[in-house]
Amino acid sequence: MANAILRGSLFGVLSKKKSNGQQEVRKYEKKVVKATVRGLTLMVTGEQRDQTDLDVFLECLHRHKGLALGSLIKFKGGNFLSAIGRSQGSSDYKWLDGVLHRLATTSIELSDGRRYFQGPLIAKTYRDEDTHEYIIVFDPDIGVFFVDGTWTGLLVEERRALKGKQLALWLHGTYSTQDAPFAYKVETILNLCDSETKKIFHFRASLKKALSDLSVVTGWTCWIDEKTDLVHVVKTKAVRHE
């Protein structure tokens, strides 16, 4: 996954909200400047995205393995759902339809000072009603953020072990991009992950639990310095950067 995408709030931390009709409600953002690490700028238009959306985005990218971005990719919904650890009920297919639509209608402007991309996360997505296959296409221009040294291979097994733990998943993605993780303030992480928990006291408690979960799954040593409020992550194994 592109480091520039993981090091910010493009895919944030959301709690599931239901309307009276029990449909998930997400805020629509129009040209919102999102929090990122220093050196990156990100503006987004579209529905809010979370870690489940990132799971789908990651699998879409994985299915381009060995192919150029911009190639036509076809897959069966059941196979795709199984690959990301989801069931294959009617509600799961409906959920997948919704996520793919959200990714296709989310437009970003992303820059690291040297590279720039403007466009949708997925350029095109539709379903062949005859074969029941999904078809997706990426804008090849997004590939500028997937060249050597600008992306990180995430361990799918670790993400699956953290399933349902949105903050821990966000931490996993962000810290996976750093061989020697930078010590961020708790407040900085609150902003970077776009958490809906805005009170720092409550967020700190959630962060402690998420860091503990992250440590168990990855073997990393994670803690919050009570004096400085800095978050420390020390790795014992290398992460793949290519």
N, C-alpha and C positions, 0 to 999 in steps of 0.2 A: 504494500500500500504506500502511496505517496506520503512522505514525511510531512509535507506542507498541509496535507488534509488531516493527518492525525494530530498535529500540534496546535489544536485550536478547537473551537466550538461548532464546527460545521456539523459534526455528529455529536450532539451533546448528551446530557443526562436529563431525562424527562420522566415524570411520574404519569401513570395512565389516568387520564381524565375522561369521565363519561358525562354525556349530556343526558337529558331526560329520556331520549330514545336509545340510550346505552351505546351510542356510537362514540368512538374515541375522538376527542376534540383536541386539535392542535392549532396553535396560533399561526397565522399567516404573516410572514415577514416580507416587507417590500424594501429592497435596497438597504438592508440593515448591515451596518458594519459590525462584524463579529470579532470577538476576542481571539487573539492568536499570540504566539510567542513573538519576541522581538525579531524584526526582520521580515515578517510576513504581513500582508494586508489581505483581508477577505471581506467581500460584500456579498450578501445572499438575498435572493428573492425566492420565496416559496414557503411551504409548510415546514414547521420545525421538524428536525430529524433527530433520531436517537440511536442507541447502539444496535437495536434490531434492524434499523435501516442500514447501518454500517455492515451488519452480517450479510445482508442481501447484496450490497454494493461489492463487498469483498468476493462473494461467490461469483458475481457477474464478471469481475476482473479475472478470477481464477479460470473461468471458462474461456478466456482469451489466451490462455497459456500456449505459447508456440505460434500464436497468430498476431498479426499487426492490429493495433487499435483501429477501429473503423471497419473491421471484418464483421460479416453477418454471423451472429451466434444464435443457434437454435437449441432449445431444450424442452423437455417435458416438465410440467409443473411438479409432478410427484417426485421425480428424480431430484429436482432442485430443492424442494422442501426437505427431502431426506438428507441431502448434502449439508444443510444448515441445521440439522437436528430438530426439525419441526415435524409434527404429525401431518397426515394427508386427508384430513376431514374437509368438508365444504367450507368451513370457516377459515381454514388455513389457506385454501386457494384464494378465497376472497381477500384475506390479509395480504397475500403475495401480490395480487392485482393492485391493491392499494399502495403498497410500498414501491412497486415498479413505477406506478403512476407518479408518486411523490418524487422519486428520483429523476424522472423524465421532465417534470415540471419545475424542478429546482434549478435556478440559474445562479451561477457563481461568477465572481470576478476575483481571481486569485493571483497574487504576485509575491515573489521573493526578492524583488529588486533586479533580478537578472532574467527571470522567466515570467510569462504572463499568460493567463488563460481566461477567456470569457465565454461562457456557454453553459448548457445543461449538464448535470452529472451523467445522465444517459441521454444520448442524442435522439434515440428512437426506441420505442418499445411497443409491440403489438402481439396479438395472438392469431395464429392461423386456425380458423374455425374448422377447417377440414381435417387437419392433422392434430389439432389441439396442442400444437407446439407454441411456445413463447419465442419471440424473435427480438433480440436487442442489438443495438448498434451504439458504439461510443464515438464521440467526436475525436478523430485522431490527434487533434491539436492538444488534447489534455495530456498527451504522451510526453510533453516537455517536463512534466513533473514525475516521470517514471524512468528517467535515464539513470545511468550508473551513479550510485552514491546519493540518490535523492529519494530512494524508497526503501522500505523495510518489509521483510517477510514475517508476517505474524503467525504464531503457532496456533493453529485452529484448535488443537486439543486443549490448550490453556483457555482459550475463549469459551469453549463449550463447558469447561469446568466452572467458569464464572457466569454461566447463563442466568439471566434474570437479575444480575447484580450490576446495574447500570453504571454506577460510579466506579466500581472495580474494573469494569470493562473499559471505561474511558481511560483510567489510569494505565491499564495494560497497553492500550494502543499508543498512548503518548510516550510512556517511558520505554516502550520497545524501540522507539526511534533513537534513543540515546544510549550509547555504550557506557558513558559515565554521567548519569543523570544529574541535571542541575537541581540545586535545592531551591524550590519555590516556596513562597509564603503561602499559608493556607488560604488567605484572601485571593491570591493570584490564581490558585487552582479553582477556587469558587467561580471566578470570572471566566477562566479558560474553558471550563466544562459546561458553562451555561446552566448550572444547576438551578432548579426552581426553589431550592432551599436558600433563601436570601439572608437569613440571620446567621452570622458567622459562628455563633455558639452551637447552634443545631447542626450546621454543616460540618464543623470540626468533629463532632461526635460521629457523624456518618462517615467522614473521611477516615477516622481511626479504624472503624470496622472494615471499610473497603481496603485499606492498606493491609490489614490483617489477612483478609481473604486473598489479596494479591500475593502476599508473602507465602501463604500455604500452597498456592497453585504453582508459582514460578520458582520458589526457592530464594527470591530476592529478600534482602533485609530492608524493611520499611518501617519508618517511625516518624513521629512529629516531635521536634525539640520543643519542650514546654516553655523554655526561656525565650527562644527567638521566634517561635511559631513557624519555623522552617520545616518543610517536608523533605526527608532524606530517603533516598532509595539507593541501595548498594547492590550491584549485581555480582553473581558468582559465575555466570556463564555468558558467553558472547552472544550477540544478536546479529542476525544476518543482514548486512547492508550491501546492496548491489545496484 
